[in-house]
Amino acid sequence: MYIPKKNLQTNKKQIVEFIQRFSFGTIITSKNNVPIATHLPFLISENEGDIILTSHFSKANKQWKDIEDKNVLVIFSEPHAYISPKNYGKELNVPTWNYISVHAYGKGKIITDLEKTFELLEGTIENFEVAYKQQWNKLPLGFKTKMANGIVAFEIKVSEIQAKEKLSQNKTKKEQKNIIDSLSNSGTYNEKLIADYMRKNL
């Protein structure tokens, strides 16, 4: 990913927190020189300093066959906002777009152990809807096993991570404040989120 120095994010804690917050990612692989992408919810954890991403494919989605022993890319990119030149002090300006994006590279590993697959499913439930866990626990084991056999669980040990925060860092403080005020008054959730991230960086 092209990242100008002003937009580079290297704080590992903040990168992990971003992935945890915007965890619906896009996993990209290549087969016969053709890129293939699937959109999946991810869990993120750390093991002895390594970042580990876990998720699962539907078994019918054959992309799972291409993640082992190959480099894969997972993209996390959620809040973004159009930035109008009306926020700038000079007329010689053009519109742009502010956004945050994380690219995580690594090699995939298929999880074949049924118990670990259940751990992944239960971890996903606890992360996205903990209240459902009570209902899940009451489901027949045969039903849950059938569901687990219909997916392919996997993990990715991240070998490289690139994080970009394009938040008008090249503009004056006054212009940044103008943008924050404009986005904060928007009725769009993404624009309010970008304003929040910009505010933290002032």
N, C-alpha and C positions, 0 to 999 in steps of 0.2 A: 504494500500500500504506500502511495506517495504521501509522505508526512513532512511538511516544512518544520523546521526546528521550533518555531513558535507554537506549533500545534501538537508537539510530541508529548505524550503522557507516559511516564515511566514509573509512577508510584504503584507498586504491585498491589497494595491493599485497596487502593481506589479502583484499580482495574478489576480485581476480584469482586468488589462490591457492585460495580457496574454490571458485570455478567450475572451476578445473583439477582439483580433487580430487573434486567432485561434479558431473561434467560431463554427466550424463544429464538433459537439461532438457525443458521443455514449451513449445512454441511455440504462441502463441495469436493467431489472426487473427479478423476478422469478415467475414461475407458476408451481405448482406441483413439486417443487424442480428442475425445469429445467430453466437455465438462458436463457433469451431472450434479444436480442439487436437490436436497430434501430439507424441508423446514421441520424442525423438531424442538421439543422442550429439553433443556439440558440442566443437569445438576452439576455444580462445581464444588470441588473439595481440594484440599492440599495434603500431600503425603511427603514428609521429609523435604519440604521446600518445593516439591513439584506440584504443578497445577494439573488436576485430573478432571476431565469432562466425561460425564456418563449420560447415556440416553438409550433409546431403542428404536429400531426400525420395525415396521410391519414385515413379517417374513416374506410376504408377497413382493416387497420392494427389493429388487435384486441388488440395489446399491450396496447393501451390507457385504456383498462378496468382494468388494473392491477397497475395503478400508484397512485390511491387514497388510503389514509390510510395505505400505505405500504412504507417502505424505498426503495428508488430508488437510483441508482448511475449513474452519468453522468461523462464521462471521456473526457478530452480535452488533446490531445497529438499530437503535430505536428512536430516541427523540431527534427531531430535526425541525428546522424552521426557515422559511423564506425571510430574508433580511432586505428591507426596502431602503433605497438610497436616501429617502426622506429623513433618515436618522443621522445623516452625515452633515458635517459643517460646510462642505463644498459641493457645488453642482456637478463637478467633474468626477462622478462616481457612478457605479453600476450596481444593480442588484446582485445578491449572492445568497448562499445557503449556509446556515450553521448546523453542525451535526456532531455526534460522537459515534465512533465506531471502533470495535476491537476485532482484530484478526488473530485467531489462534491456530497455529500449525502443529502437527504432530502425527504420530502413527496410531492407528486404531488397533484394538484387541477385542475379539469377540468373547463375550461371557457365555460359556456353555453350561456352567453349574446352575442348576435349577434354584438352589437356595439363594445364590447371589443374584439371580434374576428377580426373585421375590423381594430381596433387599432393595434392589433398584426401584421396583414398582412401588414398594411401600415408602421409600424415600421420596419418590415423586409425589405420592399422595400427601405426605407430611409437608412437603414444600409448597404445594399448590392448593390443597384443600384438606387441611388436617381434620376437619369435621367429618369428612367422608371415611376416615380410617375406621370408625366404629361400625359403619355399614360393611366395609371391606372385610373386617374381622369375622363377620357373621356369614359371609358367603361360603358355600360348600367348597372344600378343598379341590374336588374334581373340577369344578367350574373355574377356579382360579388357575389350576394347573393347565387347563385347556387354553385359557387366555395367555398364560406365560409361554406356552408352546407355539403360539401364533405370532410371537415377536422374536426379534434378535437383539439382545442386549449387548452393549459394547461400551468400552471406555477408551479415551484418548489421553495419552500422556503428552502434555503440551511441551514441545521442544523450543518453540519461539512464539512470542506474543508481540503484536504491534497494536498500539493504541493511539488514536488520534482524537483530539478535541479541537474542532474548528469553531471557535467561539469569539470571533472578531478580535483576537489578540493583536491584530495589526492596526486597530483603530485607536483613537484617543480615548482617554477615560470618560470624557464627556460624551463622545459618540457611543461608547459601550453602555453608559447609563441611559442614554436615549433609547437604545435598542432594548435594554432590560425593561424599561418602563413600557415601551410599545408592546413587547411580547407578554408582559405581565397582565396587561389590560385586555389581552386577546381571549376569545372564548374557546380557543383551541388548546387541548391538553398538551400536545407536543410543544407548542410555542411557550407555554408556561413552564414546562420542564427545562427547555433551553434557557429561559430567563433565570431559573433557579441555579443551573450550572454556571451560567455567566456570573451571577452574583457571588458565588463562592470563589471565583477566580479573580475578582476585582482586588 
